[in-house]
Amino acid sequence: MFTLQRIEKIKEILREKKQIDVQSLSRILKVSDVTVRKYLDKLKEEGFITKTHGGAVLIDDKKNSKGHKLISQIVILPLSN
């Protein structure tokens, strides 16, 4: 399994479980704890997770990494002639 596949697997697991520890991911992916932590660092940079002591928690996709709700808005402006 390649790095991107492992990261996608982590995302899939977190979407289902909402949180997981490093040791469990290490066993599932058959990689070292150090490798799992590197993957979690990448996911944290992407804003996908919050790292915890020994694991990770999925960030609610309706909130950003600081817990603020994200608001999407589209504004359609009339064309001026």
Secondary structure, DSSP 8 states (H G I E B T S, - for coil): --HHHHHHHHHHHHHHHSEEEHHHHHHHHT--HHHHHHHHHHHHHTTSEEEETTEEEE--TTB-TTS-B------------
